[in-house]
């Protein structure tokens, strides 16, 4: 994969690193690329979903979130953290970098790194700048926000997802935990996170946009949080997403019935999922 301007590749023994040039000195000061494993053993590692995550203190007072890539699905237990090369991690870094440059509300990317396990198999990780004073959308909703907070944050989420889509972002798994909420005294900010397998698709169609929006909607249904957001919250999200674009609003609304039928099918599998699960 050819790297865009501003990214550099470094090889050191059995380890590889692709890093933003403006972060390289601080990344190398952490002992990377060969010291990747030590970040998870001594860097405040904690589980986040199924992928190990370390919040690492960086010289200069910053913190970075380093997320190890881990296979899921049927073959997850078999494949674990073994990836064929570093391609998936580097693609995430590149997409994150390009989306941020295009104005999408995504975390600031830092590096992708990997250590060879055996042959062509690597253990890989991706790092972004730690976003202070934030909660993921699930944690934020479980903190029992008031009605006005719901409306304000729903609007901020609609604006954020619209900016993400307008920049060409196509998320592989847009759900409530992949929205990061920061409440400020006079505003609320929302970021779109976890860009593993995300793509850049310029000119997303209304159908592609609606499919992503409804995936987010289904995540609220699955976790029993739809009533907490409420009809006004959903209207606030949708109104902010569409803005003054009446043609887009009409195109999205034409797909609502079809998408709600999909939600009903998916909901049959949610009966065993505990609230907030």
C-alpha positions as CSV (number, residue, x, y, z in Angstrom):
1,X,0.0,0.0,0.0
2,X,1.4,3.4,-0.9
3,X,1.4,5.8,2.0
4,X,-0.1,9.3,1.7
5,X,2.1,12.3,2.4
6,X,2.9,12.8,6.1
7,X,3.1,9.1,7.0
8,X,6.4,7.2,7.3
9,X,7.3,3.5,7.6
10,X,9.9,2.2,10.0
11,X,11.2,-1.3,10.3
12,X,13.1,-2.6,13.3
13,X,13.9,-6.3,13.5
14,X,10.6,-8.2,13.6
15,X,8.6,-5.0,14.1
16,X,7.1,-2.5,11.7
17,X,5.7,1.0,12.3
18,X,3.7,3.4,10.2
19,X,3.6,6.8,11.9
20,X,2.7,10.4,11.2
21,X,5.9,12.2,10.7
22,X,5.0,14.9,13.2
23,X,4.6,12.3,15.9
24,X,7.6,10.1,15.1
25,X,10.0,11.4,17.7
26,X,7.5,10.9,20.5
27,X,6.5,7.5,19.2
28,X,10.2,6.3,19.0
29,X,10.7,7.6,22.5
30,X,8.2,5.0,23.7
31,X,10.5,2.3,22.3
32,X,8.4,1.6,19.2
33,X,8.2,-0.3,17.0
34,X,9.8,-3.2,18.8
35,X,8.3,-2.2,22.2
36,X,4.7,-2.6,21.3
37,X,3.9,-5.4,23.7
38,X,5.3,-3.4,26.6
39,X,2.6,-0.7,26.1
40,X,-0.1,-3.3,26.9
41,X,1.7,-4.7,29.9
42,X,2.7,-1.4,31.5
43,X,0.5,1.2,29.8
44,X,-2.7,1.0,31.7
45,X,-4.2,-1.7,29.6
46,X,-7.9,-2.3,30.0
47,X,-10.5,-4.2,28.0
48,X,-12.8,-2.2,25.8
49,X,-15.3,-4.5,24.2
50,X,-13.2,-7.4,23.0
51,X,-10.0,-5.6,21.9
52,X,-7.3,-4.8,24.5
53,X,-6.8,-1.1,24.8
54,X,-3.9,0.8,26.5
55,X,-4.0,4.4,27.5
56,X,-0.4,5.5,27.3
57,X,1.3,8.5,28.9
58,X,3.4,10.3,26.4
59,X,6.4,12.6,27.0
60,X,5.1,16.1,26.9
61,X,1.9,15.4,28.9
62,X,-0.2,13.8,26.2
63,X,-2.0,10.5,26.3
64,X,-2.7,8.1,23.4
65,X,-5.2,5.3,23.1
66,X,-3.5,2.2,21.6
67,X,-6.0,-0.5,20.5
68,X,-4.8,-4.0,19.6
69,X,-6.6,-5.6,16.6
70,X,-8.3,-8.8,17.5
71,X,-10.4,-11.1,15.3
72,X,-14.0,-11.6,16.1
73,X,-16.7,-13.8,14.7
74,X,-16.7,-17.6,14.2
75,X,-12.9,-17.8,13.7
76,X,-12.0,-15.3,16.4
77,X,-10.9,-17.8,19.0
78,X,-8.8,-19.6,16.5
79,X,-7.1,-16.5,14.8
80,X,-6.9,-14.3,17.9
81,X,-4.5,-11.4,17.3
82,X,-2.7,-12.9,14.3
83,X,-3.1,-10.9,11.1
84,X,-1.6,-11.5,7.7
85,X,0.8,-8.6,7.5
86,X,0.1,-5.0,8.7
87,X,-2.4,-4.1,6.0
88,X,-5.5,-3.8,8.1
89,X,-4.0,-1.6,10.7
90,X,-2.3,0.6,8.1
91,X,-5.5,1.0,6.2
92,X,-7.3,2.1,9.4
93,X,-4.5,4.7,10.0
94,X,-4.7,6.0,6.4
95,X,-8.5,6.2,6.4
96,X,-8.5,8.0,9.8
97,X,-5.9,10.4,8.5
98,X,-7.7,11.2,5.3
99,X,-11.1,11.6,7.0
100,X,-9.7,14.0,9.6
101,X,-8.0,16.0,6.9
102,X,-11.4,16.2,5.1
103,X,-13.1,17.6,8.2
104,X,-14.7,14.5,9.6
105,X,-15.1,14.5,13.4
106,X,-12.7,11.6,14.2
107,X,-9.9,11.2,16.7
108,X,-6.4,12.4,15.7
109,X,-4.5,9.4,14.3
110,X,-0.9,8.6,15.5
111,X,0.4,5.3,14.3
112,X,-0.1,1.7,13.2
113,X,2.4,-0.8,14.5
114,X,2.9,-4.6,14.4
115,X,5.2,-7.3,15.7
116,X,5.9,-10.5,13.7
117,X,4.5,-13.6,15.4
118,X,5.6,-16.2,12.9
119,X,6.2,-16.1,9.2
120,X,3.9,-13.4,7.6
121,X,1.6,-13.3,10.7
122,X,1.7,-10.1,12.8
123,X,0.1,-8.8,16.0
124,X,-1.1,-5.3,15.1
125,X,-2.3,-2.1,16.9
126,X,-3.5,1.3,16.0
127,X,-3.1,4.5,18.1
128,X,-5.0,7.8,18.3
129,X,-4.8,10.8,20.6
130,X,-6.8,10.3,23.8
131,X,-9.9,12.4,23.8
132,X,-10.2,13.9,27.3
133,X,-13.5,14.4,29.2
134,X,-15.5,12.1,27.0
135,X,-17.9,9.1,27.4
136,X,-18.9,6.7,24.7
137,X,-22.6,7.0,23.7
138,X,-23.6,3.9,25.7
139,X,-22.0,5.1,28.9
140,X,-23.3,8.6,28.4
141,X,-26.9,7.3,28.0
142,X,-26.5,5.1,31.1
143,X,-25.5,8.1,33.1
144,X,-29.2,9.2,32.9
145,X,-29.0,12.5,31.1
146,X,-31.9,15.0,31.3
147,X,-34.3,15.7,28.4
148,X,-32.4,18.9,27.3
149,X,-29.1,17.0,27.3
150,X,-30.7,14.3,25.2
151,X,-31.9,16.8,22.6
152,X,-28.6,18.7,22.5
153,X,-26.4,15.5,22.2
154,X,-28.8,13.9,19.7
155,X,-28.4,17.0,17.5
156,X,-24.6,17.0,18.0
157,X,-24.6,13.3,17.0
158,X,-26.6,14.0,13.8
159,X,-24.2,16.8,12.8
160,X,-21.2,14.6,13.5
161,X,-22.5,11.6,11.5
162,X,-23.5,14.0,8.6
163,X,-19.9,15.4,8.5
164,X,-18.5,11.9,8.6
165,X,-20.6,10.9,5.7
166,X,-20.0,14.1,3.7
167,X,-16.2,13.5,4.1
168,X,-16.8,10.1,2.4
169,X,-16.7,8.0,5.6
170,X,-18.3,4.6,5.6
171,X,-18.2,3.0,9.0
172,X,-18.1,-0.8,9.3
173,X,-20.0,-0.9,12.5
174,X,-21.7,2.4,13.5
175,X,-23.3,1.8,16.8
176,X,-23.9,3.8,20.0
177,X,-20.6,2.9,21.6
178,X,-18.7,4.2,18.6
179,X,-19.9,7.7,19.2
180,X,-17.8,9.6,21.7
181,X,-19.6,12.4,23.6
182,X,-17.9,15.5,25.2
183,X,-20.2,17.9,27.0
184,X,-18.8,21.5,27.2
185,X,-20.4,24.4,29.2
186,X,-22.0,25.9,26.1
187,X,-22.0,23.0,23.6
188,X,-21.8,19.3,23.0
189,X,-19.2,17.6,20.7
190,X,-19.5,14.1,19.2
191,X,-16.7,12.1,17.5
192,X,-17.0,9.0,15.4
193,X,-14.5,6.4,16.6
194,X,-13.3,2.8,15.9
195,X,-12.5,3.1,12.2
196,X,-11.4,-0.6,11.8
197,X,-12.5,-1.6,8.3
198,X,-14.0,1.8,7.6
199,X,-13.7,3.0,4.0
200,X,-13.8,6.3,2.2
201,X,-16.5,6.3,-0.4
202,X,-17.0,9.8,-2.0
203,X,-20.6,10.6,-2.7
204,X,-22.4,8.2,-0.4
205,X,-25.9,7.6,-1.7
206,X,-29.0,8.2,0.4
207,X,-29.4,4.4,0.7
208,X,-25.8,4.0,2.0
209,X,-26.3,6.8,4.4
210,X,-29.6,5.5,5.7
211,X,-28.2,2.0,6.2
212,X,-25.6,3.4,8.5
213,X,-28.1,5.6,10.4
214,X,-30.4,2.7,10.9
215,X,-27.5,0.5,12.1
216,X,-27.0,3.1,14.8
217,X,-30.8,3.0,15.5
218,X,-30.7,-0.8,15.8
219,X,-27.9,-0.5,18.4
220,X,-30.3,1.5,20.6
221,X,-33.0,-1.1,20.1
222,X,-30.6,-3.9,20.9
223,X,-29.5,-2.3,24.2
224,X,-32.9,-1.2,25.3
225,X,-32.1,2.5,25.1
226,X,-34.4,3.7,22.4
227,X,-37.0,4.9,24.9
228,X,-34.3,6.9,26.7
229,X,-33.5,8.8,23.5
230,X,-37.2,9.1,22.7
231,X,-39.0,10.4,19.7
232,X,-37.8,14.0,20.2
233,X,-34.2,12.9,20.5
234,X,-34.5,10.9,17.3
235,X,-36.1,13.8,15.5
236,X,-33.3,16.1,16.7
237,X,-30.7,13.7,15.3
238,X,-32.5,13.4,12.0
239,X,-33.2,17.1,11.7
240,X,-29.5,17.9,12.4
241,X,-28.3,15.3,9.9
242,X,-30.5,16.6,7.1
243,X,-30.2,20.3,7.9
244,X,-31.6,22.3,5.0
245,X,-31.2,19.6,2.4
246,X,-34.8,18.8,1.7
247,X,-33.9,16.4,-1.2
248,X,-31.8,14.3,1.1
249,X,-34.5,14.3,3.8
250,X,-37.1,13.0,1.3
251,X,-34.7,10.4,0.0
252,X,-33.9,9.1,3.5
253,X,-37.6,9.1,4.5
254,X,-38.5,7.0,1.5
255,X,-36.3,4.2,3.0
256,X,-37.7,4.3,6.5
257,X,-40.3,1.6,6.2
258,X,-37.8,-0.8,4.5
259,X,-35.2,-0.2,7.2
260,X,-37.8,-0.6,10.0
261,X,-38.6,-4.0,8.6
262,X,-35.0,-4.9,9.0
263,X,-35.0,-3.7,12.6
264,X,-38.0,-5.9,13.3
265,X,-36.1,-9.0,12.0
266,X,-32.9,-8.1,13.9
267,X,-35.0,-7.5,17.1
268,X,-36.0,-11.2,17.2
269,X,-32.4,-11.9,18.1
270,X,-32.2,-9.2,20.8
271,X,-34.4,-10.9,23.4
272,X,-31.5,-12.3,25.3
273,X,-29.4,-9.1,25.3
274,X,-29.5,-7.4,28.7
275,X,-30.2,-3.6,28.8
276,X,-26.9,-1.8,28.0
277,X,-25.4,-5.1,26.8
